């Protein structure tokens, strides 16, 4: 029981800025970390939904309210997944062999393509979220759980690009069968919630998530030889934007 509690603490402290007590990162405490990863998505989704509810009572412009909404996920997570998106953008844009791409992922300096992708991502994110409707908010909020459940499933089922780094550490130390089952439960629960909230928008979001998940595996294996922690962050950001865009488009068809 103690190792499960410590796994929860490590997961929330690693993937969010929510204050947590300190605990030791040892083999025993790492077994179930990924099982709690989607709970960070619950915190993000809840914060987004709460802001949506509050923004209707605050005499501010839609521009301001939308800007706050797209910054909430970054604030709650500390930008850890955005960092992976930008590192991956630099690596993919290099057109180098997989070994060199992996080296670029480890480079702490942001290249020109990372800056371009960051600006483009936030602009597109803003455009999508600006058109968010009341029916779409719960569906998009649940998407933060779904994206993390898919990412956790990838960690224990997709090939790894290397035997070191965060992805390898969490994958190698995890109880893979247990983690995989828990991720499937999260996927089913979040998917069911999305469909129950609005079946058409929910199905649109699920379809987008499935498409990005398939692309993620193909791209990771082809370009890097497998997944890494940075690629997991890339997937999360792209998946969340794709789901939000699909939900908005689905609501207009």
Beta strands, then each sheet from edge to edge (+ up, - down):
end
